[in-house]
Amino acid sequence: MRLNANALPSLVLELWDWRLQLPIDAKGNFSGKAAEVKVLGSYTHKDYFHPGSDGGVVLAAPVDGATTGGSILCPVRIARDELLGPG
């Protein structure tokens, strides 16, 4: 299979039941509560989650930024949402 450097991450990875936490809050700042994206089908972010030049997927995780409640670490992560079913 040939990878396409312009493909959405959801065309490279099966992301229908995954969610993404970003190091920024809802306003794009590095403070406050970390933003969470629950639908990744057409989602990209130029700094943190986008197609790679080699056709892969880039997930950038800086060492600082917005956090989840009670956390002191930057929470950039992608996690499978086990509570969701197909559809």
SVG drawing of the C-alpha trace seen along z (x, -y; Angstrom):
<svg xmlns="http://www.w3.org/2000/svg" viewBox="-24 -32 33 34">
<polyline fill="none" stroke="black" stroke-width="0.4" points="0.0,0.0 1.4,-3.4 0.9,-6.1 -0.4,-9.6 1.3,-12.5 -1.9,-14.6 -4.3,-12.0 -6.2,-12.7 -5.0,-10.8 -8.3,-8.9 -7.5,-7.6 -4.2,-6.2 -5.4,-5.0 -8.7,-3.6 -9.8,-6.3 -13.6,-6.0 -13.5,-5.0 -10.5,-7.2 -10.3,-10.6 -7.4,-13.1 -6.4,-15.5 -4.4,-18.5 -2.0,-20.7 -4.2,-23.7 -7.4,-24.9 -10.6,-25.7 -9.2,-29.2 -5.9,-27.8 -3.9,-28.8 -1.4,-26.7 -3.4,-27.3 -6.7,-26.1 -8.3,-22.8 -6.9,-20.7 -9.2,-20.5 -10.5,-17.1 -11.5,-16.1 -13.9,-13.1 -14.6,-12.9 -11.3,-12.5 -12.8,-11.6 -11.8,-14.9 -9.8,-16.5 -6.3,-17.8 -4.3,-20.4 -1.3,-22.1 0.8,-21.8 -0.3,-18.6 -2.1,-16.1 -1.7,-16.1 -0.5,-14.1 3.2,-13.4 5.3,-14.1 6.0,-10.4 2.3,-9.5 2.2,-8.6 0.5,-10.6 2.2,-13.2 1.2,-13.4 3.3,-16.1 3.4,-16.2 5.2,-19.3 6.3,-19.2 4.1,-22.0 0.6,-23.2 -3.0,-23.0 -3.7,-20.0 -6.6,-17.9 -8.0,-18.6 -5.4,-17.9 -2.6,-17.0 0.7,-18.7 1.8,-17.1 0.8,-18.1 -1.8,-15.5 -1.3,-15.2 -2.5,-11.8 -4.7,-9.7 -6.8,-7.1 -9.3,-4.5 -12.7,-5.3 -13.8,-1.9 -17.3,-3.1 -18.2,-3.9 -19.5,-1.3 -19.5,-1.4 -21.7,-4.1"/>
</svg>
